[in-house]
């Protein structure tokens, strides 16, 4: 069983004119993020400007430009924070399951469903970030940063499945994990960019769970569940 990879050190956000090294600077950035999100919700993407963000946050435009030289850099920094929040939420969920002595008796499909829900909320429907902001983040995405986030999701899930050795879930090969994570997050990206009405619907999320289950269920999953005298839901 491989040891868990050490957590990556926080990376400085690219293209920022000033790196937030102090608590006050961090608070300034969070205030700017909040102001930008509020403007986006009220006025849409066309109404989001650096001047409006600075005014809504109670700062001068010069203060905003100390951190973000353009609206695009501001949104990309918000996207980076959003990705970090998703990865943290997924990590907390998986770590909690790994610590449970009864994890092998839990419903394997339900385990997948909650992980999918975290990804859907973070990358499409909005948890911490609104759907409008997520759409704009995808519009201005940097492919290499998206790829890095997807790789982190895949690596963490691979470790999780190997650690729990669930009777209904196989430990995926690198190829299988690549296909699974790129299929799920690629679908979320497309749904967000298209502003699909399916976003937020139970049917949409259930379809992703069906995909994950089809790829990860052991061939003898029904028999394994029966031997376990009925899988228990996650509580």
N, C-alpha and C positions, 0 to 999 in steps of 0.2 A: 504494500500500500504506500503510495508516494506521500511524502510530507506536504502539508499545505504550503502553497507559495507565500512568501512574506508579502504583506501588503505593500503595494507600490507607494513610494513617497509622492506626496502631492506635487503635481507639476505646475509650474507657473503658467498662467493663462497666456496664450500666444498673442502677440500684437498689442498688448497693453502698454501704454506709455509709462505707467507707474505700477510697480508691483506692490500689492497690499500686504505689507509686512507687519503692520501694527493693528491692534484691535479697532482703533478709530477708523483706519482705512477700510478694514473689513466691514464695519458698520456703514460707512459711506457707500460702499459698493452694494450692500444689501438694500439700502434705501433707494438707490438708483434702480436696482432690479425691480423693486416693488412698484416704484412710480411708473416704470416702463410697462409693466404688466397691467396696471390699472388703465393706462392710456390705451393700450392695445385692446382691452376689453370694451372700453367705452367708444373708441373712435375707429377701431380696426387698424389694419396694417398701414393704410394710407395716412392715418393721423399720427403715426409714431415718428417723432422727430427728436433730435438731441436737445433742441431748445425747450420743447415741451417737457421732456423728461427732467431736465435740470430745474425748470420752474416748479414742476409738481413735487420734486424731491426737496425743494427749498435751497438749492445750491446755484451758484453761478455756472454759466456754460463753461467757464474756464476750469472750474473744479471738475466738471464731468470729463472734459478733455484731458485732464491729468491722468485719467484712468482709461478712457475709451476715445480714441481718435475719430470714431465714426459710429453711426447707428448700427452698422453691420457688426463691428467688433463688440459692441455692447450686447447684441443679441447672441452672438457666438459665445460670449462669456456666460450668458444665462443658460445657453444650451449645455455648456460644459458642466455647470452647476447641476442642471437637471439630470444629466447622465450620471453624475456622481451620486445623486440622491437615489436613482434607480438601483445602482450597483450596491449601495449601502443597504437598501431595503431588502434586496434579494439575498445579500450576504447574511443579514440578521435572521431572515426566515430559514435559510438552509442551515445555519449554525445551530439554531434552536432545535431543529429536527435532528441533527446529528447528535445532539446531547441527550436525546430521549431514548431511554432503554427499550421502549415499546415501538420504535419507529418501524420495525419490520412488520408489525401487525397492523399498521395504519393502511388505509385505502390508497393503493398506489395511484389510481387515477385522480383522487383528491389531492395528493401531493403535487402532481403535475398541474392541476387546475389552479392551485394557489400561486405557484411559480409563474404560470402564464398570466394570471391576474395582475401580479406585480409588474410584469413587463408591459402589459396592455395599458395599465394606469400610468406608467411612467413615460412610455414612448408614444402614446396615442390619445387616450381619453383625458388625461390630465389629472395628476395628483402632485400637488406642489407647483405645477405649471399648468396653465389653462390650455384648452385645446387650441385656441387661437395662437398662443405663444409657441406651442409645440409645432404647429403648422409652419410658422415663420422660421423656427429653428431648423426644421427639415429643409425649408426652401433655401436657407443660407448655409446648409451643412458643409463641413469639410470632410470629404470621404475618408481620409486617413484617420480622423478622430472618431468617426462612426465605426470604422473597422476595428479600432482599438477597443472601443466599448463592447462590441460584439464578441471579440476574442476573450475579453475578461468574463463576460457572461458564460461563454462556452467552457472556459477553463474551470470556473467555479462549479458549474453544473457537473462537469466530468468528475471532479474530486468528490462531489456530493454523492453521485450514484455509486461510485466505487466504495465509499465509506459505509453507506447504509446497507449495501448488498441486499436490496429489497427482493422478496420472492416473486414479485410481479413485474419488476422493472430490471431490464438488463443494463449492464455497464456498457455504455455506447463506445464504439470505436471513434477515433478522431474524425473519420469521414462521416459517420452518422451524426456526430455532434455538430459538425460543420453544416450539414444539410439542415438539421433541425433548427439551429439558432439563426441561420441566414434566412430560412423560410419564414420563421415567426417574425423576426424583426423587420425583414423586408416587406412582409405583409402589412405590418403596422406602419411602416414608412409610407407605403403606397396609399393606405387608407387615410392617413393624415393629410398627405399632399392632395389627394382627391376630395378631401372633406366628405368622405363617404358617410351616408346616413346610417350605415351599419355600425359605426363607432358607438360604443356604449351599449349595444344591444346584447342580450344574453346569447343569441344565435351566433354572433360573430365570435365571441370569446369561446363558446362551446366548440365551434369549428376548429379553432386553434388547439384546443385541448384534445380533440379527436385526432388531429394531425400528430401531436406529440405522443399520444397513446399508441397510435398505429406504428410509430417508429421505435418506441422504447419498450413496449410491453414484451415480456418474455413469451416465447411460443406456447409455453404451458401455463400462462398467467391465470386462466380460469381455475385450473387444477390447484395451483399454488394458493389461490385465494380460498378455495374450499378447504384445503388442508389447514389453513390458518383459522378455521371455524368462523369465517366471516371477517372481512377487514373492518377496522374501526375508523370512523371519520376523524379528521384532525380536530383536536380540541386544545 
